Amino acid sequence: MKAIAFDRHGGPEVLEYREVPDPVIGPGDVLVRVRACALNHLDVWVRRGIPGVTFSFPHITGADVAGEVAAVGSDVSRIRVGDSVILAPGISCGHCVECLAGRDNLCPAYTVLGYRGNGGCAELVAVPEANVIPKPENVSFPEAAAMPLVFLTAWHMLLTRARLAPSETVLVLAGGSGVGSAAIQIGKMIGARVIATVGSEAKIEKAKSQGADEVVLHSAAGFRREVKRLTTGRGVDVVFEHIGTDTWDDSVGSLAAGGRLITCGATTGYEAKIDLRFLFTRQLSIMGSYMGEKSELFAVLEMVRRGKLRPVIDSVLPLAECAVAESRLERRDIFGKIVLQP
């Protein structure tokens, strides 16, 4: 099969569009012919190399996949060849205490498609049967690929972990990113007031089109003062954080008393500091979140079927142009998701 593979860590130049062996499936696996694969920052981090993590080469990234079933293992009974499917990006053991309790993203063996193993930036990808979900009929393959990781992550952060309520205000950082645009939609879907930040004037109206009530530009002076102005000095109930060091102080400072900060990323750095006196006197909560439970993805897809949530696509490019796409992702020159098609 053709795939985007790399044999060493580095910049986009290490990505090669070339022939690699087809995946081999086991008895409980499904082989999917990839019709669309959306990019995430995880693809960039894996390609650059992550300190302390060893990868096998050649490596193929790609966590967000939609396609058609090409073959099934001998133990597979629920999936049929030819089915149009979406792949749940989180892979777990399926039999530990956390998996059996439905908390598969807490499984000790939990990983993400394209992270420790090969992913979907290829013509074919193999996954466990548990990761294969029917594609909603009202979305195309590129739209389907643009949804799983970011909507699952945002759903778990806002509704499961932070327990955002309709009467509350949420600040969504980087509203033009894939996960940020998903968070805006989820916040508005439940009736919360949504304030979003973006990095350029061109993204303001786009963020509003996703449901943001107010949009704040990133600036050298930060965004805390503008958020406080928009909330008449009170601050927000929830901060949706995934940027890291560059925004940490403003994110914490934007919280109202009793507020919750929920974070899933550290794009600009992972060493954050906080004044503990500020933390306990204002009774703040700082929470981490990683991906989400497979059951939550079913909830996301039901909202997509009802037209309550919709994928946000920046552009669709040929798989062979993955290096160009990742360069744009690194420059943050996008709104929503870049999708690749073999």
Stockholm file with secondary structure:
# STOCKHOLM 1.0

chainA/1-342         MKAIAFDRHGGPEVLEYREVPDPVIGPGDVLVRVRACALNHLDVWVRRGIPGVTFSFPHITGADVAGEVAAVGSDVSRIRVGDSVILAPGISCGHCVECLAGRDNLCPAYTVLGYRGNGGCAELVAVPEANVIPKPENVSFPEAAAMPLVFLTAWHMLLTRARLAPSETVLVLAGGSGVGSAAIQIGKMIGARVIATVGSEAKIEKAKSQGADEVVLHSAAGFRREVKRLTTGRGVDVVFEHIGTDTWDDSVGSLAAGGRLITCGATTGYEAKIDLRFLFTRQLSIMGSYMGEKSELFAVLEMVRRGKLRPVIDSVLPLAECAVAESRLERRDIFGKIVLQP
#=GR chainA/1-342 SS CEEEEBSSCCSGGGCEEEECCCCCCCTTEEEEEEEEEECCHHHHHHHHCCTTCCCCSSBCCCCEEEEEEEEECTTCCSCCTTCEEEECSEECCSSSHHHHTTCGGGCTTCEETTTSSCCSSBSEEEEEGGGEEECCTTSCHHHHHTSHHHHHHHHIIIIIISCCCTTSEEEESCTTSHHHHHHHHHHHHTTCEEEEEESSGGGHHHHHHTTCSEEEECCTTCSHHHHHHHTTTSCEEEEEECSCHHHHHHHHHTEEEEEEEEECCCTTCSCCCCCHHHHHHTTCEEEECCSCCHHHHHHHHHHHHTTSCCCCEEEEEEGGGHHHHHHHHHHTCCSSEEEEEC
#=GC SS_cons         CEEEEBSSCCSGGGCEEEECCCCCCCTTEEEEEEEEEECCHHHHHHHHCCTTCCCCSSBCCCCEEEEEEEEECTTCCSCCTTCEEEECSEECCSSSHHHHTTCGGGCTTCEETTTSSCCSSBSEEEEEGGGEEECCTTSCHHHHHTSHHHHHHHHIIIIIISCCCTTSEEEESCTTSHHHHHHHHHHHHTTCEEEEEESSGGGHHHHHHTTCSEEEECCTTCSHHHHHHHTTTSCEEEEEECSCHHHHHHHHHTEEEEEEEEECCCTTCSCCCCCHHHHHHTTCEEEECCSCCHHHHHHHHHHHHTTSCCCCEEEEEEGGGHHHHHHHHHHTCCSSEEEEEC
//
